[in-house]
Amino acid sequence: MAKLDSYLERKAEALAARQADYRANREAALIAVKASSKVAGITGARPTRMGETVFVTDSAPGLAGHALGPTAPELLLGALASCLVHTYLIQAVLLNIPLDHVEVEVSGRLDMSGVVGLPYERPPMMQDITYVARVESPAPAEAIARMHAAVDDTCPVLNTVRYPVAVSRRED
């Protein structure tokens, strides 16, 4: 018995229900998500709403922040890490792989030159993003390798970072 069996059983039920929903109505599979953020007065901190949850994001003291929460680039990497872990759980169910533990660490680099108003060669963006997935499972190595490949193919945030979509500003 693997440590996450009871959770993966609930996940399997939820996945089966979503598969049935989406087979019955393919358009239901395209979900809408949104987030919003605003400046919180003179602190510069930014309450950021994602779904029903509000996180405080902030800058490091080197950019006049108070380190009250993650920076936006850290939040991006955190979103990727979370989505990767969730995709491992989904793929474990779909591939019938028992799990004891999944942990993902994501890292990247950011050239801050353009952010602070210095000349830059390319627009400021995260670069060299890598992740390490630590999977504990009694499954054979071949099964874990199949799961890694499936996660690489199906993680939505990973695919959005790898194959960027157009982002445009619209008028309110």
ZICOR-V126971 format. One record per pair of residues at least 24 apart in sequence whose C-alpha atoms are under 10 Angstrom apart, sorted by the first residue. I is the first residue (numbers start at 1). J is the second residue. D is the distance in whole Angstrom. If there is no record, write none. Layout:
BEGIN
I & J & D
I & J & D
END
This chain:
BEGIN
1 & 98 & 8
1 & 99 & 9
1 & 100 & 9
1 & 138 & 9
2 & 97 & 9
2 & 98 & 6
2 & 99 & 6
2 & 100 & 5
2 & 101 & 9
2 & 136 & 9
2 & 137 & 7
2 & 138 & 7
2 & 139 & 10
3 & 98 & 8
3 & 99 & 6
3 & 100 & 4
3 & 101 & 7
3 & 136 & 10
3 & 137 & 9
4 & 89 & 9
4 & 98 & 7
4 & 99 & 6
4 & 100 & 5
4 & 101 & 7
4 & 102 & 10
4 & 137 & 10
5 & 93 & 10
5 & 97 & 10
5 & 98 & 7
5 & 99 & 7
5 & 100 & 8
7 & 89 & 9
7 & 93 & 10
7 & 99 & 10
8 & 89 & 7
8 & 90 & 8
8 & 92 & 8
8 & 93 & 6
8 & 94 & 10
8 & 96 & 9
8 & 97 & 9
8 & 98 & 8
8 & 99 & 8
9 & 93 & 8
10 & 93 & 10
11 & 89 & 8
11 & 90 & 7
11 & 92 & 10
11 & 93 & 7
11 & 94 & 10
12 & 89 & 10
12 & 90 & 8
12 & 92 & 9
12 & 93 & 6
12 & 94 & 8
12 & 96 & 9
13 & 93 & 10
14 & 90 & 10
15 & 90 & 8
15 & 93 & 8
15 & 94 & 9
16 & 94 & 10
43 & 68 & 10
44 & 68 & 10
45 & 69 & 8
45 & 71 & 10
46 & 70 & 10
46 & 71 & 10
46 & 72 & 10
48 & 72 & 10
63 & 116 & 9
73 & 108 & 9
73 & 109 & 9
73 & 110 & 8
73 & 125 & 9
73 & 126 & 7
74 & 106 & 9
74 & 107 & 9
74 & 108 & 9
74 & 126 & 10
76 & 106 & 10
76 & 126 & 9
76 & 157 & 9
76 & 161 & 9
77 & 105 & 9
77 & 106 & 6
77 & 107 & 7
77 & 108 & 8
77 & 126 & 9
77 & 129 & 8
77 & 130 & 10
77 & 131 & 9
77 & 157 & 10
77 & 158 & 10
78 & 104 & 10
78 & 105 & 9
78 & 106 & 7
78 & 107 & 9
79 & 106 & 10
79 & 157 & 7
79 & 158 & 9
80 & 104 & 9
80 & 105 & 9
80 & 106 & 7
80 & 107 & 10
80 & 131 & 9
80 & 155 & 9
80 & 156 & 9
80 & 157 & 6
80 & 158 & 6
80 & 159 & 10
80 & 160 & 10
80 & 161 & 9
81 & 105 & 6
81 & 106 & 6
81 & 107 & 9
81 & 131 & 8
81 & 132 & 9
81 & 133 & 9
81 & 157 & 9
81 & 158 & 9
82 & 106 & 10
82 & 157 & 9
83 & 151 & 10
83 & 155 & 7
83 & 156 & 7
83 & 157 & 6
83 & 158 & 8
84 & 131 & 9
84 & 133 & 8
84 & 148 & 10
84 & 151 & 7
84 & 152 & 9
84 & 154 & 9
84 & 155 & 6
84 & 156 & 9
84 & 157 & 8
84 & 158 & 7
85 & 133 & 8
85 & 134 & 10
85 & 135 & 10
85 & 151 & 9
85 & 155 & 9
86 & 151 & 9
86 & 155 & 8
87 & 147 & 9
87 & 148 & 10
87 & 150 & 9
87 & 151 & 6
87 & 152 & 9
87 & 153 & 10
87 & 154 & 7
87 & 155 & 6
87 & 156 & 8
87 & 157 & 10
88 & 133 & 9
88 & 135 & 9
88 & 144 & 10
88 & 147 & 7
88 & 148 & 8
88 & 150 & 8
88 & 151 & 6
88 & 152 & 10
88 & 154 & 10
88 & 155 & 9
89 & 147 & 10
89 & 151 & 9
90 & 147 & 10
90 & 150 & 10
90 & 151 & 9
90 & 154 & 10
90 & 155 & 10
91 & 146 & 9
91 & 147 & 6
91 & 148 & 9
91 & 149 & 10
91 & 150 & 7
91 & 151 & 7
91 & 154 & 9
91 & 155 & 10
92 & 137 & 10
92 & 143 & 9
92 & 144 & 9
92 & 146 & 10
92 & 147 & 7
92 & 148 & 10
92 & 150 & 10
92 & 151 & 10
93 & 147 & 10
94 & 147 & 9
94 & 150 & 10
95 & 143 & 8
95 & 144 & 10
95 & 146 & 8
95 & 147 & 7
95 & 150 & 9
96 & 139 & 9
96 & 143 & 9
96 & 147 & 10
97 & 137 & 8
97 & 138 & 8
97 & 139 & 6
97 & 140 & 9
97 & 143 & 7
97 & 144 & 8
97 & 146 & 10
97 & 147 & 8
98 & 136 & 9
98 & 137 & 6
98 & 138 & 7
98 & 139 & 6
98 & 143 & 10
98 & 144 & 10
99 & 135 & 7
99 & 136 & 6
99 & 137 & 5
99 & 138 & 7
99 & 139 & 8
99 & 144 & 10
100 & 135 & 8
100 & 136 & 5
100 & 137 & 5
100 & 138 & 8
101 & 134 & 8
101 & 135 & 6
101 & 136 & 5
101 & 137 & 7
102 & 133 & 7
102 & 134 & 6
102 & 135 & 5
102 & 136 & 6
102 & 137 & 9
103 & 132 & 8
103 & 133 & 6
103 & 134 & 5
103 & 135 & 7
103 & 136 & 9
104 & 131 & 7
104 & 132 & 6
104 & 133 & 4
104 & 134 & 6
104 & 135 & 9
105 & 130 & 8
105 & 131 & 5
105 & 132 & 5
105 & 133 & 7
105 & 134 & 8
106 & 130 & 6
106 & 131 & 4
106 & 132 & 7
106 & 133 & 9
107 & 131 & 6
107 & 132 & 9
126 & 161 & 10
129 & 161 & 9
129 & 162 & 10
END
